[in-house]
């Protein structure tokens, strides 16, 4: 069985190819996180939703024309990485580019399930391409500012993406974050991710000149993959001390969620997160942020919060940030 669908993207073929291969573009319509080694034989790993990772290798690559890659799911026994094949062809047409996606090697049940997923995400791709079409240099584009990259998060249990679209390219975001009782800026968060990744033995490179979204994503991806491989047994040598792996994992969860809130608020936007996630991270914070930790300057004193506040607001207030419900 196979899934076969053709859509029209209102952009040229090169831009369409970028949308389906570049990690920062994939994060706008398909993935929470993406690692891509774009060469024949190179591997990719896409986090579609937290805990669900598609992976495979590239078989054929013709920029602007065609790409073929194997497809499967990590930790899946019925469709592991390499068990099926996705073929995407691009053809210039009036009004943009025709994109045809064929997913081969599926059982009837797998074909039905993947059809639902591909239909959903291809619809998102059309919307993203339509947004791209208004940019300078794109088909149908008009002069005007380039939209800054989005920092997007999809949470477990959500049928569609609930984006916290922080605009890291907006001037003054670091100052705005500091104004939220947050001593960390994107640079400090990048440093934390790099330190944890290095301690885990991950191949982490901090591109300080990259846009904040790209910088954080490129550091978080190998760090999280390394943690998934290692597990949380034993201790981790952080350089300054040997810490229980569970504590390092707690710090990582806390850093990513709380700073997502910081960046969203600093750019005047809301952060939508599953209660399951915020309840879990709130529990981590209660055992991780001690008075000794606060006295070191990493966190301000806990702030008051309304009795009607949800777990996200309680978490944020506990870390020393002012919350208005």
C-alpha positions as CSV (number, residue, x, y, z in Angstrom):
1,X,0.0,0.0,0.0
2,X,1.0,3.6,-0.5
3,X,-0.1,7.1,0.1
4,X,-0.1,9.5,-2.9
5,X,-1.0,13.1,-2.8
6,X,-0.2,16.2,-4.9
7,X,-0.5,19.8,-3.7
8,X,0.2,23.2,-5.2
9,X,2.7,25.5,-3.4
10,X,2.7,29.2,-4.4
11,X,6.5,29.5,-4.4
12,X,9.2,28.5,-6.8
13,X,10.8,25.0,-6.8
14,X,13.9,26.1,-4.9
15,X,11.9,27.6,-2.1
16,X,9.6,24.5,-2.0
17,X,12.7,22.3,-1.7
18,X,14.0,24.5,1.2
19,X,10.6,24.1,3.0
20,X,10.9,20.3,2.9
21,X,14.6,20.0,3.7
22,X,15.9,22.8,5.9
23,X,15.4,22.3,9.7
24,X,14.3,25.9,10.4
25,X,11.7,25.6,7.6
26,X,10.5,22.1,8.7
27,X,9.9,23.4,12.2
28,X,7.3,25.8,10.8
29,X,5.0,23.1,9.5
30,X,6.1,19.6,10.2
31,X,8.4,19.1,13.2
32,X,9.0,20.2,16.7
33,X,12.7,19.6,16.1
34,X,14.7,18.4,13.1
35,X,18.2,17.1,12.4
36,X,19.0,16.8,8.7
37,X,22.3,15.6,7.0
38,X,21.2,16.5,3.4
39,X,23.4,14.2,1.3
40,X,22.9,10.8,-0.2
41,X,23.4,8.3,2.6
42,X,22.9,11.1,5.2
43,X,20.5,10.6,8.1
44,X,17.6,12.7,9.3
45,X,15.7,12.6,12.6
46,X,12.4,14.5,13.0
47,X,10.6,14.9,16.3
48,X,7.0,15.1,15.0
49,X,5.5,15.4,18.5
50,X,7.5,14.9,21.8
51,X,8.4,11.3,22.2
52,X,7.6,10.4,18.5
53,X,10.6,10.5,16.2
54,X,10.7,9.7,12.5
55,X,14.1,8.7,11.1
56,X,15.7,7.4,8.0
57,X,18.4,8.1,5.3
58,X,18.4,10.1,2.1
59,X,18.5,7.9,-1.0
60,X,18.2,10.5,-3.9
61,X,18.6,14.2,-3.8
62,X,18.0,16.6,-6.8
63,X,17.8,20.1,-5.4
64,X,14.6,21.8,-6.6
65,X,13.4,18.6,-8.3
66,X,13.2,15.4,-6.3
67,X,14.1,13.9,-2.9
68,X,13.8,10.2,-1.8
69,X,14.3,9.1,1.8
70,X,13.5,6.0,3.9
71,X,11.0,6.4,6.7
72,X,10.2,4.8,10.0
73,X,9.6,5.4,13.6
74,X,12.1,5.0,16.4
75,X,10.9,2.4,19.0
76,X,8.4,1.0,16.5
77,X,8.4,-2.7,15.8
78,X,6.0,-2.6,12.9
79,X,7.6,0.3,11.0
80,X,11.1,1.0,12.2
81,X,13.5,3.5,10.5
82,X,14.2,2.3,6.9
83,X,11.0,0.2,6.6
84,X,9.2,2.4,4.1
85,X,10.1,5.0,1.5
86,X,9.0,8.6,0.8
87,X,9.4,10.1,-2.7
88,X,8.8,13.8,-3.2
89,X,8.9,15.4,-6.7
90,X,8.7,19.0,-7.5
91,X,7.6,20.5,-10.8
92,X,7.2,24.2,-11.8
93,X,3.6,25.0,-12.8
94,X,1.6,28.1,-13.3
95,X,1.2,29.7,-10.0
96,X,4.0,28.0,-8.2
97,X,5.3,24.4,-7.8
98,X,3.4,21.1,-7.9
99,X,4.6,18.9,-5.0
100,X,3.8,15.2,-5.2
101,X,4.4,13.0,-2.2
102,X,4.3,9.2,-2.4
103,X,4.8,7.1,0.7
104,X,5.5,3.5,-0.3
105,X,5.9,0.2,1.7
106,X,3.0,0.6,4.1
107,X,0.5,-2.0,5.3
108,X,-3.2,-1.0,4.8
109,X,-3.4,0.0,8.5
110,X,-0.2,2.0,8.2
111,X,-1.4,3.7,5.0
112,X,-4.6,4.9,6.7
113,X,-2.7,6.3,9.7
114,X,-0.1,8.0,7.6
115,X,-2.7,9.4,5.2
116,X,-4.2,11.2,8.2
117,X,-0.9,12.6,9.3
118,X,0.4,13.6,5.8
119,X,-2.9,15.3,4.9
120,X,-2.7,17.3,8.1
121,X,0.9,18.4,7.6
122,X,0.7,19.0,3.9
123,X,-2.1,21.3,4.6
124,X,0.1,23.2,7.0
125,X,2.8,23.2,4.3
126,X,0.5,24.9,1.9
127,X,-0.3,27.6,4.5
128,X,3.4,28.1,5.3
129,X,4.2,28.4,1.6
130,X,1.4,30.8,1.1
131,X,3.0,32.9,3.9
132,X,6.3,32.6,2.2
133,X,4.8,33.8,-1.1
134,X,4.4,37.3,0.4
135,X,8.1,37.6,1.2
136,X,10.6,39.6,-0.9
137,X,12.0,37.5,-3.6
138,X,9.3,34.9,-3.4
139,X,6.7,34.3,-6.1
140,X,4.1,37.0,-5.7
141,X,6.1,38.7,-3.1
142,X,6.0,42.4,-2.3
143,X,8.7,44.7,-0.9
144,X,8.6,44.6,2.9
145,X,10.3,43.2,6.0
146,X,11.2,39.5,6.1
147,X,9.2,37.7,8.8
148,X,11.6,36.7,11.6
149,X,11.9,33.0,12.4
150,X,9.4,31.5,14.7
151,X,10.1,29.6,17.9
152,X,7.5,26.9,17.9
153,X,6.6,24.3,20.4
154,X,4.1,21.4,20.1
155,X,3.1,19.6,23.2
156,X,2.0,16.1,23.8
157,X,-1.7,15.4,23.4
158,X,-2.4,18.4,21.1
159,X,-3.9,17.4,17.8
160,X,-2.5,20.5,16.1
161,X,0.4,22.7,16.9
162,X,-0.1,25.3,19.6
163,X,2.7,27.7,18.8
164,X,4.4,30.1,21.1
165,X,5.7,32.2,18.3
166,X,8.4,34.2,19.9
167,X,10.2,36.6,17.5
168,X,13.9,36.3,18.5
169,X,14.9,38.7,15.8
170,X,13.0,41.6,17.4
171,X,15.3,44.3,18.8
172,X,15.5,44.4,22.6
173,X,14.4,40.9,23.4
174,X,17.3,40.3,25.8
175,X,16.4,43.5,27.7
176,X,12.7,42.5,27.8
177,X,13.6,39.1,29.2
178,X,15.8,40.6,31.9
179,X,12.8,42.7,32.9
180,X,10.8,39.6,33.7
181,X,13.2,38.8,36.6
182,X,15.0,36.4,34.3
183,X,18.8,36.7,34.6
184,X,19.3,34.6,31.5
185,X,19.3,35.7,27.9
186,X,19.3,33.5,24.8
187,X,23.1,33.4,25.1
188,X,23.0,32.0,28.6
189,X,20.4,29.4,27.7
190,X,22.6,28.4,24.8
191,X,25.5,28.1,27.2
192,X,23.5,25.8,29.5
193,X,22.5,23.6,26.6
194,X,26.0,23.4,25.3
195,X,27.4,22.5,28.8
196,X,24.9,19.7,29.3
197,X,25.4,18.4,25.8
198,X,29.1,18.4,26.2
199,X,28.8,16.6,29.5
200,X,26.7,14.0,27.7
201,X,29.3,13.5,25.0
202,X,27.1,15.1,22.3
203,X,28.6,16.8,19.3
204,X,27.4,20.4,20.1
205,X,28.5,23.5,18.3
206,X,27.3,26.9,19.4
207,X,26.7,29.1,16.3
208,X,26.6,32.4,18.2
209,X,26.0,34.4,15.0
210,X,22.8,32.4,14.2
211,X,19.3,33.6,14.9
212,X,18.3,32.7,18.4
213,X,15.7,30.2,17.2
214,X,18.2,28.4,15.1
215,X,20.9,28.6,17.7
216,X,18.8,27.1,20.5
217,X,17.3,24.4,18.2
218,X,20.8,23.3,17.0
219,X,22.1,23.0,20.5
220,X,18.9,21.4,22.0
221,X,18.6,18.7,19.3
222,X,21.9,16.8,19.9
223,X,21.7,17.4,23.6
224,X,18.2,15.8,23.9
225,X,19.2,12.9,21.5
226,X,22.3,12.2,23.7
227,X,20.1,12.2,26.8
228,X,17.6,9.8,25.2
229,X,20.4,7.4,24.3
230,X,22.1,7.6,27.7
231,X,19.1,7.4,30.0
232,X,18.9,8.8,33.5
233,X,20.8,6.2,35.5
234,X,23.9,7.2,37.6
235,X,25.6,10.5,37.6
236,X,26.9,13.0,35.0
237,X,30.2,14.9,35.3
238,X,29.2,18.5,34.7
239,X,32.8,19.7,35.2
240,X,32.1,21.6,38.5
241,X,30.4,18.5,40.1
242,X,29.1,15.0,39.6
243,X,25.3,15.4,39.5
244,X,22.6,12.7,39.4
245,X,21.4,12.3,35.8
246,X,17.8,12.8,37.0
247,X,18.8,16.2,38.4
248,X,20.4,17.2,35.1
249,X,17.3,16.1,33.2
250,X,15.2,18.1,35.6
251,X,17.3,21.2,35.0
252,X,17.0,20.7,31.2
253,X,13.2,20.4,31.3
254,X,12.9,23.4,33.6
255,X,15.3,25.6,31.4
256,X,13.5,24.9,28.2
257,X,9.9,25.4,29.4
258,X,10.5,28.4,31.6
259,X,12.6,30.2,29.0
260,X,10.0,29.5,26.3
261,X,7.7,31.5,28.6
262,X,10.3,34.2,29.0
263,X,10.7,34.6,25.2
264,X,7.0,34.5,24.5
265,X,6.2,37.2,27.1
266,X,9.2,39.3,26.0
267,X,7.7,39.3,22.5
268,X,4.2,40.0,23.6
269,X,2.7,36.5,22.9
270,X,1.2,33.7,24.8
271,X,2.6,30.2,25.5
272,X,0.1,27.3,25.2
273,X,1.3,24.1,26.9
274,X,-0.4,20.9,27.9
275,X,-1.3,20.7,31.6
276,X,0.4,17.3,31.7
277,X,3.7,18.9,30.8
278,X,3.4,21.9,33.1
279,X,2.3,19.7,36.0
280,X,5.3,17.5,35.5
281,X,7.8,20.4,35.2
282,X,6.2,22.1,38.2
283,X,7.0,19.0,40.2
284,X,10.6,19.1,39.0
285,X,10.9,22.7,40.0
286,X,9.7,22.1,43.5
287,X,12.5,19.7,44.2
288,X,15.2,21.5,42.1
289,X,15.0,25.1,43.1
290,X,16.0,25.2,46.7
291,X,16.7,28.3,48.8
292,X,20.4,27.6,48.3
293,X,19.9,27.7,44.6
294,X,18.0,31.0,44.9
295,X,20.7,32.5,47.0
296,X,23.2,31.9,44.2
297,X,21.3,34.3,42.0
298,X,19.8,31.9,39.4
299,X,16.3,32.5,40.6
300,X,14.5,35.4,42.3
301,X,12.3,34.8,45.4
302,X,9.0,33.0,44.6
303,X,6.3,35.4,43.6
304,X,2.6,35.4,44.7
305,X,0.1,34.0,42.4
306,X,-3.7,33.8,42.3
307,X,-5.5,30.7,43.7
308,X,-7.1,30.2,40.3
309,X,-3.7,30.0,38.6
310,X,-2.9,27.0,36.5
311,X,0.2,24.9,36.8
312,X,2.1,26.9,34.2
313,X,1.4,30.2,36.2
314,X,2.4,28.5,39.5
315,X,5.6,27.2,37.9
316,X,6.5,30.6,36.5
317,X,5.8,32.4,39.8
318,X,7.8,29.8,41.7
319,X,10.8,30.6,39.6
320,X,10.6,34.3,40.6
321,X,8.7,35.8,37.7
322,X,5.7,38.0,38.1
323,X,2.5,36.4,36.6
324,X,-0.7,38.2,35.9
325,X,-3.7,35.8,35.5
